[in-house]
Each structure stands twice: as C-alpha cells, then as structure tokens.
Amino acid sequence: MTARAANSALALLTLSDDQAEAHDRVAADLLAAGIDLDHGGLTPPGEGKSTVLAVMGKAGSGKTMLLAQLTRAMIDAGVEIVSGDYEGKRRKERRTLAVLAPTNKAASVLRMRGVPATTIHRILYTPVYDPQYEKIAEWLTGVGDRPVIDDLPDLALDRAFAFYQQVASIPGALAAAGLRGSDFIQGWKRREEPLDVGFIDESSMLDERQFDDLREIFPTLVLFGDPAQLAPVGQSGSMVFDRLGESKKLMLSRIHRQAQDNPILDLAHALADDSIGFDAFERMVEDASKRDERVVWAERVDADMMARSPALVWRNATRIRLITAFRAAHGAPDDALLPGEPLICDGIELPLKHRKKRIDLEARGLIKGAQVIYLGPGNKPGFAKIHVVGAEDPQVSAASIIKIERPDEDEPFIASAATMGAAFLHGAAVTIHKAQGSQWENVQVFAPDLFAAAQAGRSEAGLPLWKRLAYVAITRAEKRLFWVVRARLALPKGPLAVDDLKPASVPLTLTTQTEG
C-alpha cells in the first residue's frame, strides 16, 4: 500500500459504515471519470461521460464530514480546487473540483470547517482581470515569472507573495499589495469553459434551473442534501435529487457519533415519529430545556440576538410585527436605518439590458437570500455601505433599494431608494423557508407560528407542514436552540453595533453608476 493509500485508509476509519459505503461509491464514479482517490492518479476524462450522485441524510448523519473527506482526498490526488475568485489559463492535463453552496452563509459554514467552498453564482460567473495585474496572479499560481509592474514597487509584490503563501486568495494577495478590487477586476462573464467535478452542499435548496446550469458545467456532480427539509418554492414539495434513479441515491441513515448526545438533533429527529403531535413535541422541548442548557424554553424573543441571528417564523405577518418591535426597541427612526440593522437581499432590481450589472452584483455575494448588515449611507443618494455575511470580501458599497415593511400597510417604507440595484428587506426576523441553507450559533424559533401551522393541518410531500418547518428551524442552530413560546420581546441590553464585523480584505464598490 502506498503512503497516500495508507493515509486514505486511515481517514476512512473515522467514517461510519454508511459513510464509508457512500465514500466508496463516489470514489468508484470518480475513478471512472479518471480520478483515483486511493492511489492519487489522474487521467483525462472520458468523452461524453456524465454522472450525478446524491448523498442524502438528515442532520447529524455526517454529510459535511463526508464531503470534507472526499475534498481532501481529491486535493491529495492532485485535483485543482476552483474557487471562483481567479482562474488561470486552462491546461489540458488539469482536473478540477468546485465545492459549492446555494448561499454565502452556507458556503462560509463549510469554509469554517476547512472546506474551500464558494457559492454557485461565483462559479457560474468568472472575473475578468486587468491584463497587467493578471500577470501577478499567474506568477502567484506558479504559471508565470515574477512580473515588473510600473506602479507597484518590489515591496508590494513581496507582500502579495507572502499573503498568498498563507492564504491562497488572489484578491486577498492583490489587496495586500495595496490594490483595490476595482483596480484589478474589470467585470464578470458567464463561464465558458466546463469544469470536472462539482460537490453541491445544501442541494435540497436547488431549483430545476440551477440544477440544469450545474449539469452544463460539471460532467460529474455529487449532491449533498437533506430530504427532510423544505423543497424550493414552486416545486410542489419535490427536490432535484427526487428525479434521480434509486441507484444514484446514497442514504446516510445513522447519526454520526460526533452528533450523538445532542439534544437539538434529538428533537429534530423526534419529528419523524408519526405519533407525536405538536403539544407532545412541545413538552419534549420543555423537558430537554430542563436537562440541557443547549435547549432554552424562552418566554420572550431576545432583541439583542435578532441583530445577528434572525428570529425564525412561518407567517409573513409575524415577521413584520417582530421587525417593527425590534426597530422600536432599538429606537430606530421611521425615516432611516441605524448602523448594525440586519437586512436580507430580496433580489436584484435591474432591467434586462443591465445584465452585466446584475452579474456583477450577484457574483460578489448579493444574491437572493443573502444576509447583510447595514453599515451606513454611501457617498451618493441611494447607495448603502453593507457587510455581506459569509462573503469572502464582505464589505461593499452598493446602489440599494431598502424596504421596511410595516404592519397593516400595503406599501413599505423605502429607507434607501436607488433607481435600480440590490433590493433588501429587514432581516431581524425571517421566514423558515428563507433561513434554509443558513446556520447560526444561537437560533430563536417562534413557536406560536408553528402551532398555527399545526392547526392549519397542511402537509408537504406527505409530512405535516409544521414538522417540516420545525425540523428546518431547529437544525439551523449550531449551539443553542431558543424555543420562544410567547409573542413578547425582551428589550435590548445595548445599542446596535458594527464593531464585531470584519473589514473587507478587498474594498469593493458595486454600482449601477459611478459613486463619488
């Protein structure tokens, strides 16, 4: 056995039986595609061959651990990770892997666990670099000589090189050299060249169009998803992996030992019991809160927590009432936002002729559902300085349309009114549908809304809707679950702040016009 194969075998010792079985099946498909995980060999891909596998399992079954193991094995085998921030000239012999998630937050969760993930949008669109500064990128990635740049001294290049040795980020290295994003990124274009392998996390969130886009780029796709979550809106309760044949679905049924003795996951999995109704489940939550501090039986919504971790609700009316109460508790004025208020990107409002502008905004993190923190007004009317949570370069200035909805009012208050650009809703409370794909250390679930869903008697894909909602909401919590049982708000202990947010490594300005 080679040293590489021995290391691979050692890594597999940490996997449960069903994880190891799934690993072997994925490895077999990769071997057929010319990537040998056991011995590290790479061969050219076969012509016309394509495959899609789905690795499915509930929370705690080890999907992320398996994804991480496979990613490490791919890197050890010599496969090149494509991150979306820079791609050099394509070499015939190279084999590529992209690890993708539908949202910035989901991608950042993977990155915090050591998996080099990016968003689907960042891989669909590639940056166009200024030719002069692209020479630096080629040098840093080992495909070019050290360049001579008229406006950059040797010391700046040394800083870029030192940064890249620590963090393999081309934008970060160029920023270390003293350049701004607008200096070296001229725009974005739709990807023209296909890649080899795509690992897609949170694939239960994929809609049919995204799935088709990914199949055009990747001849080999591995989807990692949770069939117990909520399906995308408009897909009648189905998920993209439902259309795969049974032989293409790999189910992780065992809860991995690292997830055992977790009361949050115990509650999530208890929802699969057909005999448990809402009242019985709520008693389980109350009992768990008495035994373990990771589950909290809360009489009020915590306003301080809402600033960074939205309260999760089912009904839109509940969301608006909680946001109104949050703003009032913080003394927010009726006609402006306070720095530190959370927002959710509601899409890009641009005419079709501004497709390039849309690509620019989306590729840099402002995609529908992105969580954002308001930092203050921009330098021109209609612009806002914002922090995109989970984005690799989080702090940007964008032409913004910020809508603050109010109870019993059909038209929202517009806090920032660019003619066109990124649209935002307030993010102190969000629907459970929009929370899917994100995780927070502490999560507040507004239980009266789940009771209302139970009373409504609705079902989705054969399961009571309240159970699907409760499952998704509960599994958004990484460390502590707050089960809020009353429609009350606890006053904040301090003012809103932004000093906990990391500054951008590459200052960016995203505009539909030039900001002064």
C-alpha positions as a Python dict, from the first residue, in 0.01 Angstrom:
ca = {
    (1, 'M'): (0, 0, 0),
    (2, 'T'): (136, 343, -88),
    (3, 'A'): (169, 618, 175),
    (4, 'R'): (-115, 804, 6),
    (5, 'A'): (-338, 498, 12),
    (6, 'A'): (-248, 435, 378),
    (7, 'N'): (-348, 792, 468),
    (8, 'S'): (-673, 747, 278),
    (9, 'A'): (-746, 423, 463),
    (10, 'L'): (-669, 590, 796),
    (11, 'A'): (-909, 875, 714),
    (12, 'L'): (-1184, 626, 639),
    (13, 'L'): (-1154, 486, 993),
    (14, 'T'): (-1335, 797, 1115),
    (15, 'L'): (-1636, 727, 893),
    (16, 'S'): (-1939, 524, 995),
    (17, 'D'): (-2033, 219, 786),
    (18, 'D'): (-2288, 401, 570),
    (19, 'Q'): (-2049, 696, 523),
    (20, 'A'): (-1771, 459, 416),
    (21, 'E'): (-2008, 287, 173),
    (22, 'A'): (-2107, 622, 24),
    (23, 'H'): (-1739, 723, 5),
    (24, 'D'): (-1657, 407, -190),
    (25, 'R'): (-1944, 462, -432),
    (26, 'V'): (-1843, 822, -500),
    (27, 'A'): (-1479, 712, -536),
    (28, 'A'): (-1583, 450, -792),
    (29, 'D'): (-1763, 710, -1004),
    (30, 'L'): (-1462, 942, -977),
    (31, 'L'): (-1230, 659, -1083),
    (32, 'A'): (-1445, 608, -1391),
    (33, 'A'): (-1402, 981, -1456),
    (34, 'G'): (-1023, 950, -1432),
    (35, 'I'): (-965, 1050, -1066),
    (36, 'D'): (-814, 777, -846),
    (37, 'L'): (-863, 869, -479),
    (38, 'D'): (-684, 559, -348),
    (39, 'H'): (-360, 591, -545),
    (40, 'G'): (-360, 956, -648),
    (41, 'G'): (-361, 901, -1023),
    (42, 'L'): (-523, 1139, -1271),
    (43, 'T'): (-615, 1057, -1628),
    (44, 'P'): (-806, 1260, -1890),
    (45, 'P'): (-1185, 1240, -1852),
    (46, 'G'): (-1377, 1014, -2085),
    (47, 'E'): (-1562, 1179, -2369),
    (48, 'G'): (-1935, 1220, -2325),
    (49, 'K'): (-1950, 1054, -1983),
    (50, 'S'): (-2156, 1225, -1713),
    (51, 'T'): (-2296, 1118, -1381),
    (52, 'V'): (-2497, 1260, -1091),
    (53, 'L'): (-2499, 1106, -744),
    (54, 'A'): (-2697, 1222, -439),
    (55, 'V'): (-2569, 1169, -85),
    (56, 'M'): (-2871, 1221, 139),
    (57, 'G'): (-2923, 1217, 513),
    (58, 'K'): (-3081, 1405, 798),
    (59, 'A'): (-2895, 1647, 1023),
    (60, 'G'): (-2611, 1479, 1210),
    (61, 'S'): (-2568, 1191, 964),
    (62, 'G'): (-2225, 1318, 859),
    (63, 'K'): (-2287, 1462, 511),
    (64, 'T'): (-2049, 1753, 573),
    (65, 'M'): (-1783, 1524, 723),
    (66, 'L'): (-1803, 1300, 415),
    (67, 'L'): (-1787, 1600, 181),
    (68, 'A'): (-1476, 1723, 365),
    (69, 'Q'): (-1310, 1379, 349),
    (70, 'L'): (-1375, 1350, -24),
    (71, 'T'): (-1249, 1704, -85),
    (72, 'R'): (-923, 1632, 98),
    (73, 'A'): (-879, 1308, -97),
    (74, 'M'): (-937, 1494, -426),
    (75, 'I'): (-672, 1754, -335),
    (76, 'D'): (-427, 1477, -235),
    (77, 'A'): (-489, 1313, -572),
    (78, 'G'): (-378, 1631, -749),
    (79, 'V'): (-717, 1779, -837),
    (80, 'E'): (-719, 2161, -853),
    (81, 'I'): (-974, 2350, -645),
    (82, 'V'): (-1160, 2622, -838),
    (83, 'S'): (-1275, 2895, -603),
    (84, 'G'): (-1432, 3149, -835),
    (85, 'D'): (-1202, 3441, -745),
    (86, 'Y'): (-941, 3371, -1016),
    (87, 'E'): (-880, 3112, -1284),
    (88, 'G'): (-561, 3092, -1480),
    (89, 'K'): (-524, 2970, -1835),
    (90, 'R'): (-678, 2628, -1875),
    (91, 'R'): (-426, 2344, -1901),
    (92, 'K'): (-524, 2027, -2079),
    (93, 'E'): (-387, 1800, -1809),
    (94, 'R'): (-552, 1966, -1510),
    (95, 'R'): (-855, 1819, -1332),
    (96, 'T'): (-1081, 2046, -1131),
    (97, 'L'): (-1318, 2039, -834),
    (98, 'A'): (-1555, 2311, -714),
    (99, 'V'): (-1731, 2282, -376),
    (100, 'L'): (-2047, 2490, -393),
    (101, 'A'): (-2337, 2602, -177),
    (102, 'P'): (-2653, 2797, -270),
    (103, 'T'): (-2589, 3084, -25),
    (104, 'N'): (-2297, 3285, 113),
    (105, 'K'): (-2379, 3171, 466),
    (106, 'A'): (-2383, 2802, 371),
    (107, 'A'): (-2050, 2841, 189),
    (108, 'S'): (-1897, 3022, 487),
    (109, 'V'): (-2007, 2738, 720),
    (110, 'L'): (-1810, 2496, 501),
    (111, 'R'): (-1507, 2727, 489),
    (112, 'M'): (-1502, 2750, 870),
    (113, 'R'): (-1477, 2369, 869),
    (114, 'G'): (-1179, 2378, 637),
    (115, 'V'): (-1362, 2309, 311),
    (116, 'P'): (-1274, 2560, 33),
    (117, 'A'): (-1632, 2636, -70),
    (118, 'T'): (-1787, 2917, -269),
    (119, 'T'): (-2136, 2997, -397),
    (120, 'I'): (-2299, 2863, -711),
    (121, 'H'): (-2319, 3216, -853),
    (122, 'R'): (-1945, 3267, -808),
    (123, 'I'): (-1875, 2960, -1021),
    (124, 'L'): (-2132, 3040, -1290),
    (125, 'Y'): (-1959, 3375, -1349),
    (126, 'T'): (-1584, 3431, -1368),
    (127, 'P'): (-1399, 3759, -1305),
    (128, 'V'): (-1226, 3943, -1587),
    (129, 'Y'): (-888, 4069, -1462),
    (130, 'D'): (-694, 4367, -1589),
    (131, 'P'): (-417, 4210, -1805),
    (132, 'Q'): (-143, 4398, -1618),
    (133, 'Y'): (-246, 4265, -1277),
    (134, 'E'): (-333, 3922, -1411),
    (135, 'K'): (44, 3876, -1455),
    (136, 'I'): (72, 3890, -1075),
    (137, 'A'): (-195, 3621, -1043),
    (138, 'E'): (-17, 3398, -1294),
    (139, 'W'): (311, 3441, -1102),
    (140, 'L'): (147, 3362, -766),
    (141, 'T'): (-18, 3048, -903),
    (142, 'G'): (309, 2923, -1050),
    (143, 'V'): (238, 2960, -1421),
    (144, 'G'): (436, 3280, -1488),
    (145, 'D'): (752, 3467, -1393),
    (146, 'R'): (765, 3746, -1137),
    (147, 'P'): (632, 4048, -1326),
    (148, 'V'): (751, 4407, -1334),
    (149, 'I'): (455, 4644, -1275),
    (150, 'D'): (525, 5015, -1323),
    (151, 'D'): (300, 5138, -1041),
    (152, 'L'): (385, 4860, -793),
    (153, 'P'): (722, 4852, -611),
    (154, 'D'): (900, 4525, -536),
    (155, 'L'): (796, 4554, -172),
    (156, 'A'): (427, 4544, -273),
    (157, 'L'): (487, 4228, -477),
    (158, 'D'): (668, 4076, -180),
    (159, 'R'): (364, 4148, 38),
    (160, 'A'): (136, 3986, -219),
    (161, 'F'): (359, 3677, -234),
    (162, 'A'): (378, 3648, 147),
    (163, 'F'): (-1, 3677, 176),
    (164, 'Y'): (-62, 3412, -91),
    (165, 'Q'): (168, 3167, 88),
    (166, 'Q'): (-58, 3197, 394),
    (167, 'V'): (-398, 3229, 224),
    (168, 'A'): (-443, 3108, -135),
    (169, 'S'): (-661, 3402, -238),
    (170, 'I'): (-565, 3609, -541),
    (171, 'P'): (-792, 3906, -447),
    (172, 'G'): (-653, 3896, -94),
    (173, 'A'): (-294, 3892, -223),
    (174, 'L'): (-359, 4185, -457),
    (175, 'A'): (-520, 4375, -171),
    (176, 'A'): (-207, 4309, 37),
    (177, 'A'): (-14, 4474, -245),
    (178, 'G'): (-225, 4787, -199),
    (179, 'L'): (-473, 4737, -484),
    (180, 'R'): (-849, 4779, -470),
    (181, 'G'): (-1095, 4537, -628),
    (182, 'S'): (-1191, 4799, -886),
    (183, 'D'): (-823, 4819, -989),
    (184, 'F'): (-787, 4459, -1100),
    (185, 'I'): (-1139, 4320, -1163),
    (186, 'Q'): (-1284, 4481, -1475),
    (187, 'G'): (-1610, 4287, -1478),
    (188, 'W'): (-1764, 3940, -1486),
    (189, 'K'): (-1858, 3699, -1763),
    (190, 'R'): (-2063, 3382, -1785),
    (191, 'R'): (-1841, 3076, -1755),
    (192, 'E'): (-1742, 2944, -2094),
    (193, 'E'): (-1516, 2652, -2005),
    (194, 'P'): (-1662, 2348, -1826),
    (195, 'L'): (-1510, 2207, -1508),
    (196, 'D'): (-1477, 1843, -1400),
    (197, 'V'): (-1638, 1768, -1063),
    (198, 'G'): (-1886, 1964, -853),
    (199, 'F'): (-1977, 1890, -490),
    (200, 'I'): (-2301, 2074, -406),
    (201, 'D'): (-2393, 2119, -40),
    (202, 'E'): (-2750, 2202, 75),
    (203, 'S'): (-2876, 2066, -257),
    (204, 'S'): (-3232, 2042, -123),
    (205, 'M'): (-3242, 2417, -197),
    (206, 'L'): (-3161, 2379, -567),
    (207, 'D'): (-3432, 2459, -817),
    (208, 'E'): (-3456, 2296, -1159),
    (209, 'R'): (-3291, 2587, -1340),
    (210, 'Q'): (-2986, 2588, -1109),
    (211, 'F'): (-2957, 2211, -1143),
    (212, 'D'): (-2961, 2235, -1523),
    (213, 'D'): (-2697, 2513, -1513),
    (214, 'L'): (-2472, 2295, -1299),
    (215, 'R'): (-2511, 1994, -1528),
    (216, 'E'): (-2392, 2207, -1818),
    (217, 'I'): (-2069, 2288, -1630),
    (218, 'F'): (-1993, 1963, -1445),
    (219, 'P'): (-1997, 1619, -1611),
    (220, 'T'): (-1964, 1473, -1258),
    (221, 'L'): (-2194, 1609, -987),
    (222, 'V'): (-2232, 1490, -628),
    (223, 'L'): (-2529, 1642, -445),
    (224, 'F'): (-2533, 1651, -64),
    (225, 'G'): (-2879, 1717, 76),
    (226, 'D'): (-3137, 1660, 347),
    (227, 'P'): (-3468, 1514, 221),
    (228, 'A'): (-3647, 1624, 540),
    (229, 'Q'): (-3604, 1994, 462),
    (230, 'L'): (-3842, 2221, 275),
    (231, 'A'): (-3842, 2198, -104),
    (232, 'P'): (-3786, 2513, -313),
    (233, 'V'): (-4097, 2726, -357),
    (234, 'G'): (-4283, 2632, -675),
    (235, 'Q'): (-4160, 2272, -696),
    (236, 'S'): (-4461, 2105, -531),
    (237, 'G'): (-4261, 1961, -246),
    (238, 'S'): (-4004, 1785, -468),
    (239, 'M'): (-3628, 1825, -472),
    (240, 'V'): (-3389, 1787, -764),
    (241, 'F'): (-3249, 1458, -635),
    (242, 'D'): (-3601, 1311, -635),
    (243, 'R'): (-3577, 1274, -1014),
    (244, 'L'): (-3266, 1055, -990),
    (245, 'G'): (-3290, 677, -1010),
    (246, 'E'): (-3269, 484, -685),
    (247, 'S'): (-2923, 352, -777),
    (248, 'K'): (-2798, 713, -780),
    (249, 'K'): (-2915, 790, -426),
    (250, 'L'): (-2693, 713, -127),
    (251, 'M'): (-2870, 740, 207),
    (252, 'L'): (-2687, 810, 535),
    (253, 'S'): (-2926, 678, 797),
    (254, 'R'): (-2703, 654, 1102),
    (255, 'I'): (-2639, 956, 1326),
    (256, 'H'): (-2263, 1001, 1342),
    (257, 'R'): (-2105, 967, 1685),
    (258, 'Q'): (-1992, 1333, 1682),
    (259, 'A'): (-2359, 1431, 1662),
    (260, 'Q'): (-2480, 1190, 1931),
    (261, 'D'): (-2588, 1326, 2268),
    (262, 'N'): (-2701, 1647, 2103),
    (263, 'P'): (-3044, 1748, 2234),
    (264, 'I'): (-3108, 1978, 1937),
    (265, 'L'): (-3064, 1693, 1690),
    (266, 'D'): (-3262, 1459, 1915),
    (267, 'L'): (-3557, 1697, 1890),
    (268, 'A'): (-3517, 1729, 1513),
    (269, 'H'): (-3519, 1353, 1464),
    (270, 'A'): (-3812, 1303, 1702),
    (271, 'L'): (-4029, 1482, 1445),
    (272, 'A'): (-4012, 1170, 1225),
    (273, 'D'): (-4236, 986, 1473),
    (274, 'D'): (-4587, 987, 1326),
    (275, 'S'): (-4745, 955, 1670),
    (276, 'I'): (-4602, 1284, 1800),
    (277, 'G'): (-4831, 1584, 1767),
    (278, 'F'): (-4745, 1948, 1831),
    (279, 'D'): (-4837, 1951, 2202),
    (280, 'A'): (-4638, 1635, 2273),
    (281, 'F'): (-4340, 1773, 2084),
    (282, 'E'): (-4350, 2099, 2276),
    (283, 'R'): (-4342, 1903, 2601),
    (284, 'M'): (-4030, 1728, 2467),
    (285, 'V'): (-3870, 2067, 2409),
    (286, 'E'): (-3960, 2179, 2761),
    (287, 'D'): (-3820, 1859, 2912),
    (288, 'A'): (-3498, 1894, 2710),
    (289, 'S'): (-3456, 2253, 2834),
    (290, 'K'): (-3460, 2126, 3195),
    (291, 'R'): (-3185, 1872, 3124),
    (292, 'D'): (-2951, 2058, 2890),
    (293, 'E'): (-2856, 2426, 2856),
    (294, 'R'): (-2831, 2387, 2478),
    (295, 'V'): (-3212, 2399, 2462),
    (296, 'V'): (-3380, 2707, 2613),
    (297, 'W'): (-3751, 2743, 2688),
    (298, 'A'): (-3788, 3117, 2622),
    (299, 'E'): (-4080, 3335, 2727),
    (300, 'R'): (-3969, 3626, 2506),
    (301, 'V'): (-3786, 3693, 2182),
    (302, 'D'): (-3435, 3830, 2250),
    (303, 'A'): (-3388, 4162, 2067),
    (304, 'D'): (-3007, 4155, 2102),
    (305, 'M'): (-2988, 3815, 1935),
    (306, 'M'): (-3207, 3931, 1645),
    (307, 'A'): (-2935, 4175, 1534),
    (308, 'R'): (-2715, 3887, 1413),
    (309, 'S'): (-2938, 3579, 1425),
    (310, 'P'): (-3290, 3636, 1291),
    (311, 'A'): (-3595, 3507, 1471),
    (312, 'L'): (-3743, 3226, 1258),
    (313, 'V'): (-4116, 3239, 1182),
    (314, 'W'): (-4367, 3081, 946),
    (315, 'R'): (-4611, 3364, 877),
    (316, 'N'): (-4517, 3681, 694),
    (317, 'A'): (-4738, 3891, 926),
    (318, 'T'): (-4543, 3759, 1226),
    (319, 'R'): (-4215, 3850, 1057),
    (320, 'I'): (-4327, 4211, 1001),
    (321, 'R'): (-4458, 4252, 1357),
    (322, 'L'): (-4133, 4124, 1508),
    (323, 'I'): (-3924, 4353, 1287),
    (324, 'T'): (-4137, 4653, 1385),
    (325, 'A'): (-4097, 4567, 1754),
    (326, 'F'): (-3718, 4518, 1709),
    (327, 'R'): (-3676, 4860, 1545),
    (328, 'A'): (-3890, 5029, 1810),
    (329, 'A'): (-3691, 4863, 2090),
    (330, 'H'): (-3368, 4999, 1944),
    (331, 'G'): (-3513, 5346, 1894),
    (332, 'A'): (-3473, 5333, 1516),
    (333, 'P'): (-3619, 5639, 1339),
    (334, 'D'): (-3907, 5600, 1096),
    (335, 'D'): (-3715, 5754, 807),
    (336, 'A'): (-3368, 5593, 831),
    (337, 'L'): (-3174, 5280, 926),
    (338, 'L'): (-2930, 5253, 1214),
    (339, 'P'): (-2583, 5107, 1151),
    (340, 'G'): (-2596, 4746, 1263),
    (341, 'E'): (-2951, 4671, 1146),
    (342, 'P'): (-2970, 4334, 966),
    (343, 'L'): (-3106, 4302, 613),
    (344, 'I'): (-3189, 4021, 370),
    (345, 'C'): (-3124, 4058, -3),
    (346, 'D'): (-3456, 4023, -185),
    (347, 'G'): (-3306, 4010, -534),
    (348, 'I'): (-3166, 4245, -795),
    (349, 'E'): (-3398, 4507, -946),
    (350, 'L'): (-3244, 4581, -1285),
    (351, 'P'): (-3383, 4589, -1639),
    (352, 'L'): (-3277, 4307, -1872),
    (353, 'K'): (-3044, 4540, -2063),
    (354, 'H'): (-2832, 4572, -1745),
    (355, 'R'): (-2746, 4201, -1735),
    (356, 'K'): (-2376, 4280, -1681),
    (357, 'K'): (-2459, 4485, -1371),
    (358, 'R'): (-2672, 4201, -1236),
    (359, 'I'): (-2386, 3955, -1284),
    (360, 'D'): (-2152, 4195, -1104),
    (361, 'L'): (-2380, 4221, -800),
    (362, 'E'): (-2462, 3850, -781),
    (363, 'A'): (-2105, 3730, -834),
    (364, 'R'): (-1990, 3939, -536),
    (365, 'G'): (-2241, 3795, -292),
    (366, 'L'): (-2560, 3997, -334),
    (367, 'I'): (-2782, 3705, -427),
    (368, 'K'): (-3141, 3650, -319),
    (369, 'G'): (-3146, 3544, 45),
    (370, 'A'): (-2802, 3683, 133),
    (371, 'Q'): (-2780, 3807, 493),
    (372, 'V'): (-2645, 4163, 515),
    (373, 'I'): (-2565, 4414, 792),
    (374, 'Y'): (-2625, 4783, 719),
    (375, 'L'): (-2313, 4991, 791),
    (376, 'G'): (-2434, 5337, 686),
    (377, 'P'): (-2525, 5551, 385),
    (378, 'G'): (-2299, 5562, 80),
    (379, 'N'): (-2139, 5873, -64),
    (380, 'K'): (-2429, 5937, -304),
    (381, 'P'): (-2806, 5923, -255),
    (382, 'G'): (-2940, 5570, -296),
    (383, 'F'): (-2612, 5400, -204),
    (384, 'A'): (-2558, 5198, 113),
    (385, 'K'): (-2246, 5058, 276),
    (386, 'I'): (-2314, 4699, 376),
    (387, 'H'): (-2147, 4388, 516),
    (388, 'V'): (-2244, 4068, 329),
    (389, 'V'): (-2241, 3794, 594),
    (390, 'G'): (-2038, 3493, 487),
    (391, 'A'): (-1893, 3655, 173),
    (392, 'E'): (-1518, 3625, 125),
    (393, 'D'): (-1493, 4003, 67),
    (394, 'P'): (-1786, 4115, 281),
    (395, 'Q'): (-1789, 4495, 293),
    (396, 'V'): (-1920, 4668, -18),
    (397, 'S'): (-2099, 4983, -128),
    (398, 'A'): (-2399, 4918, -349),
    (399, 'A'): (-2685, 5102, -513),
    (400, 'S'): (-2964, 4981, -284),
    (401, 'I'): (-3340, 4971, -251),
    (402, 'I'): (-3408, 4903, 118),
    (403, 'K'): (-3771, 4828, 206),
    (404, 'I'): (-3902, 4836, 562),
    (405, 'E'): (-4244, 4673, 583),
    (406, 'R'): (-4495, 4784, 844),
    (407, 'P'): (-4798, 4610, 994),
    (408, 'D'): (-5127, 4674, 815),
    (409, 'E'): (-4962, 4886, 544),
    (410, 'D'): (-4957, 4768, 183),
    (411, 'E'): (-4660, 4979, 76),
    (412, 'P'): (-4324, 4951, 257),
    (413, 'F'): (-4119, 5244, 377),
    (414, 'I'): (-3816, 5291, 145),
    (415, 'A'): (-3508, 5363, 358),
    (416, 'S'): (-3271, 5374, 60),
    (417, 'A'): (-3404, 5445, -287),
    (418, 'A'): (-3162, 5391, -574),
    (419, 'T'): (-3322, 5393, -916),
    (420, 'M'): (-3209, 5035, -958),
    (421, 'G'): (-2976, 4793, -780),
    (422, 'A'): (-2985, 4541, -496),
    (423, 'A'): (-3318, 4520, -310),
    (424, 'F'): (-3331, 4444, 64),
    (425, 'L'): (-3589, 4359, 328),
    (426, 'H'): (-3525, 4390, 700),
    (427, 'G'): (-3359, 4079, 843),
    (428, 'A'): (-3426, 4081, 1219),
    (429, 'A'): (-3684, 3810, 1153),
    (430, 'V'): (-3709, 3581, 852),
    (431, 'T'): (-3935, 3303, 737),
    (432, 'I'): (-3811, 2950, 791),
    (433, 'H'): (-3814, 2900, 413),
    (434, 'K'): (-3560, 3182, 370),
    (435, 'A'): (-3348, 3059, 662),
    (436, 'Q'): (-3287, 2726, 489),
    (437, 'G'): (-2923, 2681, 399),
    (438, 'S'): (-2801, 2907, 680),
    (439, 'Q'): (-2687, 2829, 1033),
    (440, 'W'): (-2628, 3044, 1337),
    (441, 'E'): (-2473, 2964, 1675),
    (442, 'N'): (-2797, 3065, 1852),
    (443, 'V'): (-3137, 3035, 1689),
    (444, 'Q'): (-3476, 3157, 1812),
    (445, 'V'): (-3778, 2966, 1681),
    (446, 'F'): (-4112, 3142, 1722),
    (447, 'A'): (-4326, 2851, 1841),
    (448, 'P'): (-4670, 3021, 1816),
    (449, 'D'): (-4627, 3024, 1438),
    (450, 'L'): (-4555, 2651, 1430),
    (451, 'F'): (-4866, 2593, 1642),
    (452, 'A'): (-5064, 2790, 1381),
    (453, 'A'): (-4919, 2570, 1104),
    (454, 'A'): (-5020, 2260, 1301),
    (455, 'Q'): (-5373, 2395, 1344),
    (456, 'A'): (-5394, 2462, 971),
    (457, 'G'): (-5348, 2088, 905),
    (458, 'R'): (-5139, 2137, 591),
    (459, 'S'): (-4896, 1878, 456),
    (460, 'E'): (-4596, 1886, 222),
    (461, 'A'): (-4476, 1571, 41),
    (462, 'G'): (-4670, 1351, 283),
    (463, 'L'): (-4541, 1510, 606),
    (464, 'P'): (-4730, 1762, 822),
    (465, 'L'): (-4604, 2109, 728),
    (466, 'W'): (-4543, 2211, 1089),
    (467, 'K'): (-4300, 1919, 1127),
    (468, 'R'): (-4101, 2019, 818),
    (469, 'L'): (-4094, 2378, 939),
    (470, 'A'): (-3986, 2274, 1289),
    (471, 'Y'): (-3716, 2041, 1152),
    (472, 'V'): (-3562, 2311, 931),
    (473, 'A'): (-3585, 2576, 1204),
    (474, 'I'): (-3432, 2356, 1475),
    (475, 'T'): (-3144, 2238, 1258),
    (476, 'R'): (-3038, 2598, 1186),
    (477, 'A'): (-2899, 2608, 1543),
    (478, 'E'): (-2530, 2520, 1576),
    (479, 'K'): (-2500, 2550, 1955),
    (480, 'R'): (-2821, 2668, 2126),
    (481, 'L'): (-3189, 2648, 2040),
    (482, 'F'): (-3430, 2904, 2189),
    (483, 'W'): (-3791, 2783, 2170),
    (484, 'V'): (-3992, 3106, 2211),
    (485, 'V'): (-4344, 3038, 2342),
    (486, 'R'): (-4492, 3387, 2378),
    (487, 'A'): (-4533, 3686, 2145),
    (488, 'R'): (-4323, 3917, 2360),
    (489, 'L'): (-3993, 4097, 2303),
    (490, 'A'): (-3721, 4141, 2563),
    (491, 'L'): (-3567, 4488, 2546),
    (492, 'P'): (-3209, 4503, 2415),
    (493, 'K'): (-2927, 4527, 2667),
    (494, 'G'): (-2722, 4761, 2447),
    (495, 'P'): (-2731, 4963, 2123),
    (496, 'L'): (-2676, 4820, 1778),
    (497, 'A'): (-2309, 4799, 1679),
    (498, 'V'): (-2088, 4704, 1384),
    (499, 'D'): (-1750, 4664, 1555),
    (500, 'D'): (-1787, 4284, 1553),
    (501, 'L'): (-1779, 4275, 1172),
    (502, 'K'): (-1450, 4204, 997),
    (503, 'P'): (-1346, 4461, 737),
    (504, 'A'): (-1308, 4368, 373),
    (505, 'S'): (-978, 4226, 255),
    (506, 'V'): (-1057, 4381, -84),
    (507, 'P'): (-1260, 4706, -78),
    (508, 'L'): (-1532, 4682, -341),
    (509, 'T'): (-1779, 4928, -486),
    (510, 'L'): (-2079, 4773, -660),
    (511, 'T'): (-2267, 5031, -859),
    (512, 'T'): (-2513, 5082, -1137),
    (513, 'Q'): (-2347, 5418, -1186),
    (514, 'T'): (-2021, 5570, -1065),
    (515, 'E'): (-2020, 5665, -698),
    (516, 'G'): (-1818, 5967, -596),
}
